[in-house]
Amino acid sequence: MREPLISVVVPIYEVEKYLDRCVESIVNQTYKNLEIILVDDGSPDNCPKMCDSWAEKDNRIKVVHKENGGLSDARNAGMPFATGEIISFIDSDDWIELDMFEKMLNRMQKDNSDIVSCGVKWVEEDGSLIRDVTSDDEVLDTTIAMKELINDKKLKQHVWNKIYKYDLIKAIPFEKGKYHEDVFWSYQIVGRAKSVSIAKESFYNYVQRSNSIMGEGFSVKRLDALDANELRCEYMKEHFPELYDNALYVYIGSCHYQLQCAVRANQPKEVIDNILDRTSYRKTGHPTRGITLKQKIWYYLFTLFPMTTCRVRNRLGKGI
């Protein structure tokens, strides 16, 4: 069987400490038919020179230098340079196992799937393991894959632990200027896929950096995820109406979680009101359909007494 070309897009910004480890893990893959697109997103450190140095060492590497525009903009800038039939996005502070592309491509070809997702090792900056998140080997059709994505179960929002057929994603840019960009993007891609393969093995090493947004106790930037959830609800209403109530319940649950975080962090009134105003969206469907009695109790307590419910749950240590 002919070996397809895999394009690997790596957005780069202020990762001088991690960049060599990331690029080494890609250039040393057991699968060799790669083109590696390093996108220097106007990094003010030594990363631009490091990128150029890597391109001199390996003729499979292309370097794109651009003004700083954020992670989504960097990924978008790299996509037009991709000529492979398969594409992957690797974050430059992470690294991958050396057989990732070989084994994931084998799964894609065996299952004739459009996307392959693998397990993820969450690691400290020094490489020590925090936890290993996996699911069983499986092939999901479009509707099941979307349900798993909505519920954050077998299929996660992450872009970086997957390979995609390029034709599937080429017309869908990442949402520029938003945090949680993967949440804005992933449901649109899964909605276009005929099937998604889940690979049990963990080929991706995700580094927990102390200065990342996800490491913060609370940030208003996290409210972008609520915007993404609402857009996803609208998408479900049009394309997967049978999953709309499920998506709506998850959206309201996300509002509940973010309100808990905001209350605990003593956020100002405008942040609290931003979240509270969103909960009226629940009236567009039946988000309690198909959930457990316990979930229904917390749901109705939250919708009737949101601030009190959040304070109680914070005191009980639930949901944060």
KOLVEX-219268 format. One line per field, with one value per atom (N, C-alpha, C): x, y, z; atom name; residue number from 1. Coordinates in steps of 0.02 Angstrom, whole numbers. Example, Ala and Ser with C-alpha at 12.3 -4.5 7.8 and 13.67 -1.06 7.14 Angstrom:
// KOLVEX-219268
u	(660/615/660/642/684/645);
v	(-284/-225/-165/-112/-53/2);
w	(390/390/390/354/357/394);
name	(N/CA/C/N/CA/C);
resi	(1/1/1/2/2/2);
//
This chain:
// KOLVEX-219268
u	(42/0/44/26/64/62/119/123/99/44/20/65/66/103/63/94/62/93/50/72/63/115/113/123/71/73/89/141/163/164/114/115/165/203/259/259/259/264/292/349/381/385/414/422/494/540/611/633/606/624/602/548/517/524/543/537/577/640/682/653/629/599/539/498/440/460/504/523/561/604/640/591/537/489/452/450/417/466/525/572/597/595/619/564/506/452/471/445/457/425/372/342/377/408/453/422/366/339/298/335/305/327/285/307/289/338/331/331/276/267/272/328/339/316/266/238/261/309/334/284/247/193/221/273/304/334/364/392/451/451/503/567/569/628/672/706/752/718/652/616/622/618/625/691/746/811/813/783/781/742/688/649/691/724/766/822/849/902/877/817/788/776/754/742/806/863/928/948/925/944/901/838/790/750/756/723/648/622/549/517/558/532/524/466/453/442/466/458/416/366/324/334/360/368/310/277/220/216/177/164/121/128/90/15/-20/-93/-129/-92/-122/-122/-140/-136/-177/-240/-284/-257/-234/-208/-146/-105/-45/-63/-110/-133/-161/-203/-231/-177/-124/-70/-31/-28/8/-30/-97/-137/-128/-122/-113/-48/1/65/64/10/4/-16/23/8/-7/-8/-21/-95/-107/-176/-202/-155/-171/-139/-172/-145/-150/-102/-101/-78/-102/-82/-50/14/50/69/53/73/146/180/253/283/242/269/257/226/214/261/255/292/253/271/234/280/249/287/310/367/400/361/315/276/204/191/123/93/128/99/94/143/140/79/68/13/-55/-58/-123/-143/-94/-109/-132/-100/-122/-195/-215/-284/-331/-311/-353/-364/-311/-316/-355/-344/-380/-454/-473/-544/-577/-537/-562/-599/-568/-598/-569/-603/-582/-539/-547/-511/-488/-427/-405/-384/-409/-393/-358/-306/-268/-274/-251/-248/-196/-200/-156/-124/-59/-24/-17/-46/-37/27/74/139/161/206/236/287/312/361/424/441/500/487/425/408/377/374/345/269/243/173/126/73/20/-37/-61/-113/-113/-140/-143/-217/-242/-313/-322/-356/-366/-439/-457/-520/-504/-551/-540/-538/-503/-504/-576/-595/-664/-671/-722/-739/-809/-816/-879/-908/-973/-1004/-1014/-1038/-1040/-1081/-1140/-1184/-1157/-1132/-1103/-1040/-999/-939/-958/-1009/-1031/-1057/-1094/-1119/-1062/-1012/-953/-915/-912/-878/-915/-980/-1021/-1012/-1013/-1009/-937/-889/-818/-799/-819/-806/-752/-771/-721/-685/-718/-688/-685/-625/-614/-610/-614/-612/-542/-490/-422/-411/-376/-357/-293/-248/-179/-167/-213/-202/-237/-242/-280/-243/-261/-244/-309/-309/-370/-355/-403/-398/-403/-356/-351/-413/-444/-504/-560/-559/-611/-608/-547/-539/-519/-501/-470/-515/-581/-627/-650/-624/-646/-587/-580/-525/-539/-486/-494/-518/-556/-585/-530/-514/-460/-479/-431/-441/-481/-493/-531/-488/-501/-473/-522/-499/-539/-556/-507/-518/-538/-515/-532/-607/-640/-712/-751/-728/-760/-754/-699/-680/-701/-693/-696/-764/-819/-884/-899/-873/-884/-848/-789/-751/-781/-799/-831/-896/-932/-995/-986/-927/-912/-883/-863/-830/-880/-865/-908/-896/-834/-818/-755/-749/-692/-665/-600/-567/-539/-549/-519/-463/-402/-344/-330/-326/-317/-250/-198/-131/-124/-83/-70/-6/-14/44/62/19/29/45/97/118/100/50/24/55/92/130/86/80/44/90/86/128/93/131/102/75/100/78/25/-4/-55/-122/-169/-235/-270/-258/-291/-264/-206/-178/-202/-240/-265/-326/-335/-394/-457/-457/-513/-488/-515/-499/-561/-575/-632/-623/-560/-548/-584/-595/-629/-701/-729/-798/-805/-750/-752/-780/-767/-793/-870/-900/-973/-999/-963/-982/-980/-927/-920/-975/-994/-1048/-1114/-1127/-1190/-1191/-1136/-1132/-1140/-1112/-1120/-1193/-1228/-1300/-1337/-1322/-1355/-1339/-1277/-1256/-1295/-1303/-1340/-1413/-1441/-1511/-1522/-1474/-1481/-1460/-1405/-1376/-1387/-1393/-1403/-1457/-1519/-1572/-1583/-1567/-1575/-1526/-1473/-1423/-1428/-1478/-1483/-1493/-1540/-1552/-1490/-1454/-1391/-1341/-1333/-1286/-1309/-1374/-1401/-1388/-1397/-1383/-1310/-1265/-1193/-1178/-1210/-1199/-1221/-1280/-1303/-1259/-1236/-1190/-1124/-1102/-1041/-1051/-1110/-1127/-1125/-1153/-1153/-1082/-1040/-971/-933/-940/-905/-930/-995/-1021/-993/-987/-955/-884/-847/-778/-776/-821/-822/-840/-889/-909/-851/-819/-763/-706/-696/-641/-661/-723/-747/-742/-767/-766/-816/-805/-850/-919/-966/-1036/-1044/-1005/-1015/-997/-950/-933/-988/-1013/-1068/-1129/-1146/-1205/-1197/-1136/-1123/-1143/-1126/-1142/-1216/-1244/-1315/-1360/-1343/-1384/-1388/-1337/-1335/-1384/-1402/-1441/-1512/-1536/-1603/-1606/-1548/-1546/-1577/-1581/-1608/-1680/-1715/-1785/-1795/-1740/-1745/-1752/-1751/-1757/-1775/-1759/-1776/-1712/-1669/-1604/-1605/-1662/-1665/-1686/-1700/-1721/-1664/-1675/-1626/-1572/-1578/-1527/-1553/-1510/-1528/-1567/-1599/-1637/-1592/-1532/-1485/-1465/-1452/-1434/-1491/-1552/-1611/-1618/-1606/-1612/-1563/-1500/-1450/-1465/-1490/-1506/-1560/-1615/-1670/-1651/-1610/-1585/-1544/-1503/-1461/-1504/-1553/-1593/-1638/-1659/-1702/-1662/-1607/-1567/-1493/-1472/-1404/-1348/-1352/-1297/-1294/-1352/-1353/-1328/-1349/-1328/-1253/-1225/-1152/-1114/-1140/-1106/-1108/-1166/-1173/-1126/-1124/-1080/-1007/-990/-921/-903/-950/-938/-932/-971/-969/-910/-876/-820/-841/-900/-926/-915/-890/-889/-829/-784/-724/-663);
v	(-60/0/63/112/173/211/240/278/349/368/437/486/548/600/628/633/663/732/783/851/863/889/901/976/1009/1081/1093/1132/1145/1221/1248/1320/1333/1387/1398/1470/1475/1541/1534/1564/1564/1494/1448/1380/1357/1404/1389/1329/1323/1270/1201/1199/1135/1117/1165/1156/1098/1092/1038/970/961/896/880/930/920/901/941/929/863/847/783/725/730/675/667/720/716/692/722/704/632/605/537/484/502/454/393/336/275/281/321/335/397/389/441/489/470/512/569/618/675/740/791/860/896/932/962/1038/1069/1141/1175/1208/1245/1317/1337/1404/1448/1491/1538/1596/1598/1647/1712/1739/1801/1793/1735/1721/1768/1802/1851/1821/1755/1723/1693/1640/1610/1559/1552/1502/1511/1573/1580/1552/1566/1539/1463/1438/1366/1331/1362/1335/1332/1387/1390/1338/1328/1279/1209/1195/1129/1118/1170/1165/1149/1175/1160/1088/1058/989/937/955/906/938/911/941/930/893/885/943/987/1042/1106/1136/1203/1249/1311/1360/1418/1436/1494/1545/1604/1658/1708/1727/1773/1817/1870/1911/1872/1889/1854/1863/1807/1809/1760/1721/1672/1602/1553/1483/1466/1488/1473/1503/1565/1599/1563/1538/1501/1436/1400/1338/1354/1406/1426/1444/1477/1498/1438/1385/1326/1282/1284/1238/1247/1308/1314/1284/1275/1246/1169/1141/1068/1039/990/957/883/860/790/772/707/682/677/674/669/729/755/812/801/829/825/892/909/971/952/969/953/1018/1025/1085/1081/1139/1140/1131/1132/1118/1045/1006/935/893/827/783/719/682/622/561/502/440/427/394/388/347/305/264/290/351/378/377/407/414/347/304/238/199/197/156/188/255/288/285/291/284/213/164/94/86/117/113/147/205/241/199/168/128/64/32/-30/-18/37/51/93/120/167/225/251/306/373/427/494/528/505/532/474/480/432/472/452/485/435/457/411/435/392/410/464/494/551/539/548/549/621/637/704/701/745/741/809/806/867/893/952/982/939/903/861/792/780/717/666/678/629/625/564/551/575/611/631/581/569/519/499/442/415/404/441/440/401/344/301/279/253/218/155/109/47/61/17/22/15/59/59/102/88/130/157/223/257/287/278/313/386/426/498/519/491/511/490/429/406/446/460/501/570/599/666/664/612/606/599/558/550/615/654/719/768/771/815/798/734/711/705/721/719/651/598/530/498/453/417/464/517/565/633/661/725/782/844/902/915/888/904/893/939/933/893/899/877/802/763/690/652/683/653/662/619/632/635/676/689/682/659/665/740/763/835/864/827/852/866/831/839/907/934/993/1057/1050/1107/1168/1159/1216/1244/1217/1238/1269/1335/1367/1367/1374/1382/1452/1458/1521/1567/1619/1663/1707/1717/1762/1733/1667/1635/1585/1580/1524/1465/1406/1346/1339/1354/1352/1282/1230/1162/1149/1179/1169/1200/1257/1289/1246/1210/1177/1103/1067/993/967/996/968/977/1030/1039/985/965/915/846/829/764/759/814/813/797/807/792/723/690/625/568/519/460/413/410/368/393/378/398/337/326/270/295/255/268/218/242/199/200/142/138/165/153/172/248/269/340/360/394/414/488/525/597/613/654/677/751/764/832/862/915/945/995/985/1031/1088/1144/1202/1245/1268/1306/1373/1400/1467/1465/1406/1401/1424/1442/1463/1407/1345/1289/1278/1308/1302/1357/1405/1459/1437/1467/1451/1474/1535/1560/1615/1618/1671/1684/1748/1765/1737/1721/1691/1624/1592/1527/1533/1592/1601/1592/1594/1578/1508/1463/1395/1394/1442/1446/1470/1517/1538/1478/1438/1380/1330/1320/1273/1295/1360/1384/1376/1391/1379/1305/1263/1190/1169/1199/1184/1201/1260/1281/1233/1210/1162/1097/1074/1011/1019/1077/1089/1080/1101/1097/1029/1001/942/876/880/820/834/844/864/813/750/699/708/748/760/831/868/938/943/905/909/889/840/819/877/909/966/1024/1034/1088/1076/1014/997/1009/990/1001/1075/1114/1187/1218/1201/1228/1204/1142/1116/1155/1175/1216/1284/1313/1376/1369/1315/1300/1296/1258/1250/1316/1355/1419/1468/1465/1508/1488/1424/1401/1429/1423/1448/1523/1559/1632/1653/1618/1634/1620/1564/1547/1598/1623/1670/1742/1753/1821/1867/1842/1882/1939/1994/2052/2036/2081/2070/2059/2095/2087/2017/1985/1916/1869/1878/1837/1845/1907/1919/1889/1891/1862/1788/1753/1681/1670/1708/1700/1713/1764/1781/1724/1683/1628/1572/1565/1507/1507/1565/1568/1528/1512/1473/1404/1381/1315/1308/1364/1363/1344/1337/1320/1244/1205/1132/1099/1035/995/962/1002/976/922/911/859/792/789/726/676/618/564/567/613/616/583/571/536/582/552/591/639/616/658/718/705/760/810/784/828/872/845/884/943/928/982/1032/1006/1050/1100/1075/1120/1167/1143/1188/1245/1227/1278/1329/1305/1352/1396/1370/1409/1454/1428/1465/1459/1491/1478/1497/1556/1578/1535/1521/1480/1410/1382/1315/1312/1362/1363/1368/1409/1415/1350/1317/1252/1200/1197/1148/1163/1226/1245/1221/1231/1209/1133/1098/1025/998/1042/1020/983/998/963/1005/973/1004/1049/1056/1097/1056);
w	(0/0/0/-42/-46/20/37/100/90/121/113/151/127/161/219/277/336/347/348/363/438/470/542/554/580/592/666/679/747/759/795/812/868/862/908/934/1001/1032/1103/1115/1181/1212/1174/1199/1191/1198/1189/1230/1291/1337/1313/1273/1255/1181/1139/1067/1040/1060/1033/1049/1110/1129/1084/1070/1027/956/926/857/850/897/895/893/932/934/867/827/762/708/705/652/660/720/732/731/703/698/656/674/635/566/561/496/467/410/384/334/303/249/279/305/339/307/312/303/368/394/461/453/472/462/529/541/603/593/630/623/681/667/717/721/776/784/815/783/808/876/889/956/970/1029/1044/1072/1081/1109/1054/1068/1020/974/980/940/864/838/765/739/773/752/759/812/822/766/744/688/625/610/550/553/612/621/608/631/618/543/508/436/398/423/392/402/456/472/436/421/395/338/278/221/220/268/273/310/338/380/339/346/319/379/373/427/401/439/424/480/463/512/501/554/549/611/607/665/714/778/829/821/820/813/857/896/940/909/951/932/870/870/813/749/752/693/667/713/692/657/685/651/583/579/515/464/488/444/417/455/434/385/389/349/273/246/173/147/191/171/173/199/204/137/113/50/59/121/135/132/126/128/199/246/317/352/404/441/516/551/624/651/711/744/811/819/880/915/979/1015/1033/1029/1031/1100/1153/1219/1239/1195/1207/1165/1171/1126/1115/1063/1045/1046/1056/1054/982/975/910/859/882/836/828/849/847/777/729/663/627/636/605/628/694/720/708/713/702/628/582/511/495/526/517/537/592/614/564/540/492/429/405/344/356/412/429/437/471/486/432/386/335/369/420/459/436/455/436/490/552/609/652/679/730/791/849/912/958/992/1036/1109/1155/1225/1237/1296/1314/1382/1385/1449/1471/1528/1557/1599/1584/1615/1643/1693/1719/1668/1679/1634/1628/1682/1680/1650/1628/1596/1641/1706/1752/1742/1746/1729/1785/1764/1810/1805/1745/1733/1659/1646/1578/1561/1511/1494/1428/1433/1374/1370/1311/1300/1261/1259/1221/1146/1109/1036/1011/966/944/881/841/784/795/791/805/742/732/675/695/648/658/719/726/781/849/853/916/934/883/895/921/892/914/985/1002/1071/1120/1102/1146/1153/1099/1102/1148/1140/1182/1256/1271/1341/1366/1322/1342/1370/1335/1358/1315/1271/1230/1182/1162/1115/1148/1152/1185/1134/1160/1117/1087/1120/1099/1024/994/923/915/964/956/964/988/994/939/881/825/759/711/641/602/550/511/437/399/326/310/270/258/226/179/146/196/253/303/337/345/388/350/287/252/246/249/241/308/363/429/467/467/505/579/618/690/706/760/781/808/772/792/852/896/952/1009/1008/1061/1098/1163/1201/1195/1214/1203/1129/1087/1015/991/1027/1007/1012/1062/1072/1014/989/932/869/863/800/796/850/847/825/851/834/759/729/657/616/641/605/614/675/688/650/643/606/532/505/435/425/479/474/469/426/420/478/502/560/594/659/699/735/729/764/831/882/947/958/967/980/1055/1085/1158/1181/1142/1165/1171/1219/1230/1195/1139/1099/1111/1144/1152/1224/1234/1300/1308/1349/1358/1422/1413/1469/1506/1571/1614/1636/1600/1616/1668/1717/1772/1750/1694/1673/1618/1605/1553/1581/1536/1558/1596/1575/1608/1678/1693/1760/1807/1781/1821/1861/1921/1961/1926/1900/1861/1815/1756/1709/1667/1655/1612/1542/1524/1458/1451/1508/1506/1483/1486/1464/1389/1352/1281/1270/1317/1311/1312/1348/1349/1281/1250/1182/1135/1141/1097/1109/1172/1189/1160/1161/1133/1057/1025/952/936/978/966/973/1021/1027/963/935/874/816/814/763/771/833/845/825/840/823/748/708/635/607/632/600/638/704/745/797/775/822/878/865/917/974/964/1015/1046/1024/1046/1122/1150/1222/1262/1237/1269/1269/1211/1206/1250/1254/1295/1369/1391/1461/1478/1432/1444/1446/1404/1404/1470/1494/1557/1615/1610/1660/1660/1601/1596/1627/1616/1649/1725/1749/1821/1847/1813/1834/1834/1781/1778/1830/1846/1897/1966/1978/2040/2046/1991/1991/2003/1970/1976/2047/2077/2146/2194/2185/2230/2222/2162/2149/2162/2187/2202/2141/2085/2024/2028/1990/1993/1964/1977/1958/1884/1843/1770/1746/1778/1760/1782/1843/1868/1824/1806/1765/1695/1668/1603/1602/1655/1659/1672/1719/1737/1677/1637/1579/1528/1527/1478/1495/1559/1579/1551/1529/1499/1434/1406/1344/1354/1417/1431/1406/1399/1379/1306/1269/1198/1187/1240/1232/1297/1303/1362/1388/1422/1442/1495/1529/1581/1553/1489/1459/1459/1490/1487/1541/1590/1642/1706/1754/1815/1862/1912/1961/1998/2017/2054/2011/1947/1902/1895/1892/1886/1947/2007/2068/2068/2052/2051/1995/1939/1883/1904/1933/1952/2009/2056/2108/2078/2029/1997/1959/1922/1882/1925/1984/2029/2075/2102/2151/2132/2077/2051/2099/2130/2173/2236/2266/2326/2311/2255/2236/2226/2194/2183/2249/2295/2359/2398/2395/2429/2399/2333/2301/2314/2316/2333/2403/2449/2518/2523/2482/2481/2441/2404/2363/2301/2275/2216/2153/2100/2034/2021/2069/2056/2077);
name	(N/CA/C/N/CA/C/N/CA/C/N/CA/C/N/CA/C/N/CA/C/N/CA/C/N/CA/C/N/CA/C/N/CA/C/N/CA/C/N/CA/C/N/CA/C/N/CA/C/N/CA/C/N/CA/C/N/CA/C/N/CA/C/N/CA/C/N/CA/C/N/CA/C/N/CA/C/N/CA/C/N/CA/C/N/CA/C/N/CA/C/N/CA/C/N/CA/C/N/CA/C/N/CA/C/N/CA/C/N/CA/C/N/CA/C/N/CA/C/N/CA/C/N/CA/C/N/CA/C/N/CA/C/N/CA/C/N/CA/C/N/CA/C/N/CA/C/N/CA/C/N/CA/C/N/CA/C/N/CA/C/N/CA/C/N/CA/C/N/CA/C/N/CA/C/N/CA/C/N/CA/C/N/CA/C/N/CA/C/N/CA/C/N/CA/C/N/CA/C/N/CA/C/N/CA/C/N/CA/C/N/CA/C/N/CA/C/N/CA/C/N/CA/C/N/CA/C/N/CA/C/N/CA/C/N/CA/C/N/CA/C/N/CA/C/N/CA/C/N/CA/C/N/CA/C/N/CA/C/N/CA/C/N/CA/C/N/CA/C/N/CA/C/N/CA/C/N/CA/C/N/CA/C/N/CA/C/N/CA/C/N/CA/C/N/CA/C/N/CA/C/N/CA/C/N/CA/C/N/CA/C/N/CA/C/N/CA/C/N/CA/C/N/CA/C/N/CA/C/N/CA/C/N/CA/C/N/CA/C/N/CA/C/N/CA/C/N/CA/C/N/CA/C/N/CA/C/N/CA/C/N/CA/C/N/CA/C/N/CA/C/N/CA/C/N/CA/C/N/CA/C/N/CA/C/N/CA/C/N/CA/C/N/CA/C/N/CA/C/N/CA/C/N/CA/C/N/CA/C/N/CA/C/N/CA/C/N/CA/C/N/CA/C/N/CA/C/N/CA/C/N/CA/C/N/CA/C/N/CA/C/N/CA/C/N/CA/C/N/CA/C/N/CA/C/N/CA/C/N/CA/C/N/CA/C/N/CA/C/N/CA/C/N/CA/C/N/CA/C/N/CA/C/N/CA/C/N/CA/C/N/CA/C/N/CA/C/N/CA/C/N/CA/C/N/CA/C/N/CA/C/N/CA/C/N/CA/C/N/CA/C/N/CA/C/N/CA/C/N/CA/C/N/CA/C/N/CA/C/N/CA/C/N/CA/C/N/CA/C/N/CA/C/N/CA/C/N/CA/C/N/CA/C/N/CA/C/N/CA/C/N/CA/C/N/CA/C/N/CA/C/N/CA/C/N/CA/C/N/CA/C/N/CA/C/N/CA/C/N/CA/C/N/CA/C/N/CA/C/N/CA/C/N/CA/C/N/CA/C/N/CA/C/N/CA/C/N/CA/C/N/CA/C/N/CA/C/N/CA/C/N/CA/C/N/CA/C/N/CA/C/N/CA/C/N/CA/C/N/CA/C/N/CA/C/N/CA/C/N/CA/C/N/CA/C/N/CA/C/N/CA/C/N/CA/C/N/CA/C/N/CA/C/N/CA/C/N/CA/C/N/CA/C/N/CA/C/N/CA/C/N/CA/C/N/CA/C/N/CA/C/N/CA/C/N/CA/C/N/CA/C/N/CA/C/N/CA/C/N/CA/C/N/CA/C/N/CA/C/N/CA/C/N/CA/C/N/CA/C/N/CA/C/N/CA/C/N/CA/C/N/CA/C/N/CA/C/N/CA/C/N/CA/C/N/CA/C/N/CA/C/N/CA/C/N/CA/C/N/CA/C/N/CA/C/N/CA/C/N/CA/C/N/CA/C/N/CA/C/N/CA/C/N/CA/C/N/CA/C/N/CA/C/N/CA/C/N/CA/C/N/CA/C/N/CA/C/N/CA/C/N/CA/C/N/CA/C/N/CA/C/N/CA/C/N/CA/C/N/CA/C/N/CA/C/N/CA/C/N/CA/C/N/CA/C/N/CA/C/N/CA/C/N/CA/C/N/CA/C/N/CA/C/N/CA/C/N/CA/C/N/CA/C/N/CA/C/N/CA/C/N/CA/C/N/CA/C/N/CA/C/N/CA/C/N/CA/C/N/CA/C/N/CA/C/N/CA/C/N/CA/C/N/CA/C/N/CA/C/N/CA/C/N/CA/C/N/CA/C/N/CA/C/N/CA/C/N/CA/C/N/CA/C/N/CA/C/N/CA/C/N/CA/C/N/CA/C/N/CA/C/N/CA/C/N/CA/C/N/CA/C/N/CA/C/N/CA/C/N/CA/C/N/CA/C/N/CA/C/N/CA/C/N/CA/C/N/CA/C/N/CA/C/N/CA/C/N/CA/C/N/CA/C/N/CA/C/N/CA/C/N/CA/C/N/CA/C/N/CA/C/N/CA/C/N/CA/C/N/CA/C/N/CA/C/N/CA/C/N/CA/C/N/CA/C/N/CA/C/N/CA/C/N/CA/C/N/CA/C/N/CA/C/N/CA/C/N/CA/C);
resi	(1/1/1/2/2/2/3/3/3/4/4/4/5/5/5/6/6/6/7/7/7/8/8/8/9/9/9/10/10/10/11/11/11/12/12/12/13/13/13/14/14/14/15/15/15/16/16/16/17/17/17/18/18/18/19/19/19/20/20/20/21/21/21/22/22/22/23/23/23/24/24/24/25/25/25/26/26/26/27/27/27/28/28/28/29/29/29/30/30/30/31/31/31/32/32/32/33/33/33/34/34/34/35/35/35/36/36/36/37/37/37/38/38/38/39/39/39/40/40/40/41/41/41/42/42/42/43/43/43/44/44/44/45/45/45/46/46/46/47/47/47/48/48/48/49/49/49/50/50/50/51/51/51/52/52/52/53/53/53/54/54/54/55/55/55/56/56/56/57/57/57/58/58/58/59/59/59/60/60/60/61/61/61/62/62/62/63/63/63/64/64/64/65/65/65/66/66/66/67/67/67/68/68/68/69/69/69/70/70/70/71/71/71/72/72/72/73/73/73/74/74/74/75/75/75/76/76/76/77/77/77/78/78/78/79/79/79/80/80/80/81/81/81/82/82/82/83/83/83/84/84/84/85/85/85/86/86/86/87/87/87/88/88/88/89/89/89/90/90/90/91/91/91/92/92/92/93/93/93/94/94/94/95/95/95/96/96/96/97/97/97/98/98/98/99/99/99/100/100/100/101/101/101/102/102/102/103/103/103/104/104/104/105/105/105/106/106/106/107/107/107/108/108/108/109/109/109/110/110/110/111/111/111/112/112/112/113/113/113/114/114/114/115/115/115/116/116/116/117/117/117/118/118/118/119/119/119/120/120/120/121/121/121/122/122/122/123/123/123/124/124/124/125/125/125/126/126/126/127/127/127/128/128/128/129/129/129/130/130/130/131/131/131/132/132/132/133/133/133/134/134/134/135/135/135/136/136/136/137/137/137/138/138/138/139/139/139/140/140/140/141/141/141/142/142/142/143/143/143/144/144/144/145/145/145/146/146/146/147/147/147/148/148/148/149/149/149/150/150/150/151/151/151/152/152/152/153/153/153/154/154/154/155/155/155/156/156/156/157/157/157/158/158/158/159/159/159/160/160/160/161/161/161/162/162/162/163/163/163/164/164/164/165/165/165/166/166/166/167/167/167/168/168/168/169/169/169/170/170/170/171/171/171/172/172/172/173/173/173/174/174/174/175/175/175/176/176/176/177/177/177/178/178/178/179/179/179/180/180/180/181/181/181/182/182/182/183/183/183/184/184/184/185/185/185/186/186/186/187/187/187/188/188/188/189/189/189/190/190/190/191/191/191/192/192/192/193/193/193/194/194/194/195/195/195/196/196/196/197/197/197/198/198/198/199/199/199/200/200/200/201/201/201/202/202/202/203/203/203/204/204/204/205/205/205/206/206/206/207/207/207/208/208/208/209/209/209/210/210/210/211/211/211/212/212/212/213/213/213/214/214/214/215/215/215/216/216/216/217/217/217/218/218/218/219/219/219/220/220/220/221/221/221/222/222/222/223/223/223/224/224/224/225/225/225/226/226/226/227/227/227/228/228/228/229/229/229/230/230/230/231/231/231/232/232/232/233/233/233/234/234/234/235/235/235/236/236/236/237/237/237/238/238/238/239/239/239/240/240/240/241/241/241/242/242/242/243/243/243/244/244/244/245/245/245/246/246/246/247/247/247/248/248/248/249/249/249/250/250/250/251/251/251/252/252/252/253/253/253/254/254/254/255/255/255/256/256/256/257/257/257/258/258/258/259/259/259/260/260/260/261/261/261/262/262/262/263/263/263/264/264/264/265/265/265/266/266/266/267/267/267/268/268/268/269/269/269/270/270/270/271/271/271/272/272/272/273/273/273/274/274/274/275/275/275/276/276/276/277/277/277/278/278/278/279/279/279/280/280/280/281/281/281/282/282/282/283/283/283/284/284/284/285/285/285/286/286/286/287/287/287/288/288/288/289/289/289/290/290/290/291/291/291/292/292/292/293/293/293/294/294/294/295/295/295/296/296/296/297/297/297/298/298/298/299/299/299/300/300/300/301/301/301/302/302/302/303/303/303/304/304/304/305/305/305/306/306/306/307/307/307/308/308/308/309/309/309/310/310/310/311/311/311/312/312/312/313/313/313/314/314/314/315/315/315/316/316/316/317/317/317/318/318/318/319/319/319/320/320/320);
//
